[in-house]
Amino acid sequence: MVNIVKLSAGAIDEAAEVIRAGGLVITPTRTQYNLICDAFNADAIQRVFDVKKRTKFGPLTFSIANPAEAARHVVVPDWVTPDAFERLWPGELTLIFDKACELPPAFTMGYDTLGVACQGASPLEDIIRAAGRPVGATSANISGQGDIFVDLDKAVADIGDGVDLIIDLGGETPGATSDSAVKANTIVDFTFERPYLVRAGVYPVSRIQEVFPNLDTDTEAYKQRLMQRVNEVRSRAASA
């Protein structure tokens, strides 16, 4: 039976208990509905992939409630100033770094990079704070559908019977009214010698350029750089 509750303080507390117990929660965020779990619970992470029927590459996003937490979990490049996180976050922005913490391998699908998000005021943030730990987050739909917008109805129809709790915002998420073609987080990769735009989304690229004027917005060039890296990793693994 699908367990849907209206957003309330009690619902946030219930969601936090589910997360701490290794369960799965569908929650509204500042963009769309996400499926979340304890970021450090291997069984919960596997459940996420099973529920989403994920077979392609698609690591979870490491979602935190305070920008200052990021530096404890990732390798921050020397060219990133100490105040950069506070200038960029909170907001609908995911930043990819080299990983510097121990997570179940499935979280990053075996890679050494980690996407980190700190959206700010939202039910997602409230759950993270109440649970007292970061969560793994991903869109609340079956994998392989592209950058579609996931509302409550879509989340329930796709994966509602595979989770432990669903929180109903009682209205549209902010991302629903965004002018952005992709109504999800903007993504930037910080694992090269300069920041690369991975995907434009709700968070304005112009705000990132205020902090990082050297942001490379050529997403096709980024895909080529990333594929080159992936192939090198696979070659080393094959020859090991």
Buried (B, 14 or more C-beta within 10 A) or exposed (E): EEBBBEBEEEBBBBBBBBBBEBBBBBBBBBBBBBBBBBBBBBEBBEBBBEBBEBEEEEBBBBBBBBBEBBBEBBBBBEEBEEEBBBEBBBBBBBBBBBBBBEBBEBBBBEBEBBBBBBBBEBBBBBBBBBBEBBBBBBBBBBBEEEEEBBBBEBBBEBBBEBBBBBBBBEEEBBBEEBEBEBBBBBBBBBBBEEBBBBBBBBBBBEEBBEBBEEBBBEEEEBEEBBEEBEEEEEEEEEEE
